[in-house]
């Protein structure tokens, strides 16, 4: 099988390739490559080609302390860059990110100077660098059409990622935002992990329980209780 036919798989660092090798058949990867190629030939898709698996490249399996799971990438131009809920510095915040940062400030507090600095950027790479896996249930989307790639088969990859992590004996916090993400709760049953779930931070659902859910402080308190360093949000 040629490298050309395994473009997505070849994005992965070796650490993720090893742990997913027996869980995700190569036919899944080739199917995803084909579906994405067809979608891109028909119109603009996000994130840009080659960035679909950035979340896994930025946070290798042994480093994961927190998983934040959303639904699918931002569907506006210049927004999605492979990390769920994040945008590149200087990009106007999508509404979901604006709501996320509002809850972050309300939860952790405006006295946090690092948080204040980040709040003016919207880029969340520094979370990944601390072991926060910023993952979506589906890892691509067509321009202006949320949910458009839900049937591509991404869940066979992201579900396998979650299985690998939930089987780990290392304590991990799983933060599930939105109905698609919350479907994974039934598969996260390891007693050493914590699951926090709420509605998605989008304007359609943020006021139905996302605001006030305090996921950031709850995650940190639990990490500390397990003897782990908290996340500098």
N, C-alpha and C positions, 0 to 999 in steps of 0.2 A: 504494500500500500504506500503510495507516494506521499512525500511531505505536503505536496500541494493539496492532497485530499484530506489532510489532517491539520488544517490551519489553526483551528481553535485549540486542539490538543497541544500543538507545538507552542502555544503561548504560555502554557503552564510551567512553573518551576518544577524541578525534578521531585521535590518533596511532595507536591500535590499529585504529580503523575504516579508516584509510587503508591500512595494510599488510595487512589481512585482506580488503579489499573484493574483490579478484580471486581469493581463495582459498576463501572461505566464501560460498556462494550464499545469497541471502536466504531461499530456501525452507528451508535448514537452520535458520536462526534462527526462522522461523515454526513449523517442526516442533518445535523445542525448546520454544518458548513454549507450544504446544498440549499437548505431553507433560507439561510441568510443571504447567500449569493443571489437567489431568485428575488428575495425581497429588495435587495439593494439595486438589482437591475430594474426594478419597477418604481423605485423612488428612494428618497432619503431615509436612512435609518440611523438610530443612535444606540449606543455611543459610536464614535467613528470606528471603522474596521481596525482590528488589532487591539482594541481596548475593552473588548467584551469581558475579559477575565481579569481585569486589573485588580479587582478586590482580592483575588487569590494570589496574584503576584505580589501584592503589597503586604500580605499577611499570611505567612506560611503556617501549616497546621500546628506545629509545636509551639507557636507563639500566641495562638488565639486564647484570649481570656474572656472576651465578650463578642457575641454575634448580634448585630442589628440587622434584622431581616425585613425588607420591604416587599413591594409588589413587582414593579418593573421600572426601567429607567425613565428619567425625564424625557418628554417627547417634543421639547422645543429646541430650536437651533442653538448650538453652542453650550448646552447645559450639561448633559450626561457625559461623564468621562470615565465610567467604569467603577466608581465607588458610589454605592447607594446613598442617596440624599445629598451628596456633595456636588459642588460645582467648582470650577477653577476660579482662582482669585480674580476679582474684577468683574465676574459675570453677575448680572442681576439675579437676585435670589428668586427661585420659583416659590409659589405659595407654600408648598409643603416644607421647604427648608426654612422659610420665614417662621412658620409655626413651630418647627422643631427648635429653632434657636430661641424663640420666645419661651417655650417650656424649659429649655436649658437654663436660661437666665433666671426664670422664676424658681427653678428647682435648686440650682447650685448657688446662685446669688451673684449680683452685679459687682461684689467686691473682688471677685476673681479676675485679676488683671489679664492673665493669659486668655481667659474666656472672653473678656471684652475685646481683646485684639482680634481673636478669631471671629468674633461676631461681626466684624466689619469686612470679613473676607468670604465666608461661606465655604471655604475649602476645608475639608475634613481629613486630609492626609495624615495629620498629626495623630488622629485617633488610630488609624491603621498601624502607624509606627509603634503604638503602645499595645497592640494586640487586639484591636477592635476590628472584626471582620464586617465590612460594610457591604452586605450581600442583598441582592434582590431574588425573589422567587423565579423571575424570568429576567434574562440578562440582555435583551434587546427589544427595540420598539420601532415602529414606523413613525415618521414625522406626523405630529398632531393626532395620533391615534393610540391612546393608552390601551393596553391589553391586546394589541394587534398581533403580538408574537406569542401569545399564551399557549398556542397549540404546536409550537415548533419542537417541543421536547426538552426544553431547558430544565424542567423539573427533575428529569432523570439525573442531571448533573448536580443541581443545587440540593436535591434531596439526598444524593449520595454524600455530598459535602457535610450536610447536617448529620447524617448517620455516622460518619467518621468521627465527628466532633462529639456527638452525644455518647458514643461508646467509649470515649476517653475517660480515664480515671482522674484527669486534671479537672478541677472545678471550673466550669464555664457558665457565664450568664447568657441566656438566650432571650433577646428582646424582640418580640414579634409584633409588628405594626401592620394592621389591616387584615381583612378577612382571608386573603390568600396566604399571608404569612402565618396566621393563627391556625391554619389547617395542619401545620407541622407539629403543633403542640402534642398531639397524641403519640407522636413517635419519639418524643424527648422524655424518657422515663427513668433515666439514670439518677439515682438518689443524690449524687454528688453535684448536680447541676441546679441552677435556678432558672425558672422561666418567668419572664415578665411579659404580659401581653396587654394590648390596648387597641382602640381604633387607630387608623392611619392618621398622620398629621395633615392630611390634605384638608382644604377648606370644607369639603363635603362631610367630614367626619371628626375633625379635631375637637369640636365642642361636645362630642358624644362620649368623651372619656379619655381622649388623649391629653388635653390640658388638665393638669393636676395629677397626672399619673406618676410623676416624679421618678422616671426610670433611671436617671443618671445618678441621683443620690442613693437610690435603692441598690443599684448595681455596685456602687463603690462600697457601701456599707457591707454588702455580702462578701465582696472580694476581700475586704479587710478582715472579716470574720474567719475567712479561710487562710489568713496569713499571706495574702497576696497584695501587691502594690495596687492602690486605686488608680483609676484612669484620670489623667489631668484633662478634663473636658475643655 
